[in-house]
Amino acid sequence: LGMNVVDADTKMDYGKVYDVIKTGANDVYCIRGDGSREYMLPAVDEFIININISKNILLVRPIKGMFDE
């Protein structure tokens, strides 16, 4: 919790992980961005590029529309 979520390609900062939902199939990271923006990101290899604990950064590569309005 509290990790910064950053796009691996664009370096856009999506916010911080504030909760993890255990679904059985895979975890889902709940992310809170600026203002009231919230996102849900499945914790699967297709989206999670790297987890750097020492730098507190979660690098992601979301599909189109996942973080867009």
C-alpha positions in Angstrom: 0.0 0.0 0.0 1.1 3.5 -0.7 3.2 2.6 -3.8 3.3 5.2 -6.6 1.7 3.8 -9.8 3.6 5.0 -12.9 3.1 4.2 -16.6 6.2 2.3 -17.9 6.0 4.0 -21.3 4.8 7.6 -20.7 6.0 8.0 -17.1 2.5 9.3 -16.2 1.8 9.1 -12.5 -1.6 7.6 -11.9 -1.6 7.9 -8.1 -1.0 5.5 -5.2 -2.2 2.1 -4.3 -4.6 2.5 -1.3 -6.1 -1.0 -1.2 -5.8 -4.5 -2.6 -8.8 -6.7 -3.3 -8.3 -10.4 -3.2 -10.6 -12.0 -5.8 -9.3 -15.5 -5.8 -8.2 -15.5 -9.4 -5.8 -12.5 -9.0 -5.4 -9.5 -6.8 -6.8 -6.1 -7.9 -4.9 -2.9 -6.9 -7.1 0.0 -6.0 -5.4 3.3 -7.1 -6.3 6.8 -6.0 -5.1 9.6 -8.2 -5.3 13.4 -8.0 -8.6 14.7 -6.8 -11.3 12.0 -6.6 -10.0 9.8 -9.5 -9.9 6.1 -8.6 -8.8 3.1 -10.7 -8.8 -0.6 -10.4 -5.9 -2.5 -11.9 -5.8 -6.3 -12.1 -2.4 -7.6 -10.7 -1.5 -9.7 -13.7 1.7 -9.9 -15.7 0.1 -8.2 -18.7 -0.3 -4.9 -16.8 2.4 -5.1 -14.0 5.9 -4.4 -15.5 7.9 -4.0 -12.4 7.5 -3.6 -8.6 10.4 -1.6 -7.1 10.0 -1.8 -3.4 13.1 0.3 -2.6 11.9 3.2 -4.8 8.2 2.6 -3.8 7.2 2.5 -7.5 4.8 0.1 -9.3 5.4 0.3 -13.1 2.4 -0.6 -15.2 1.4 -0.8 -18.8 -2.3 -0.4 -19.0 -4.4 -1.2 -22.0 -6.1 1.7 -23.8 -9.1 3.0 -21.9 -8.1 1.5 -18.5 -7.0 4.9 -17.1 -8.5 7.2 -19.7 -11.8 9.0 -19.2 
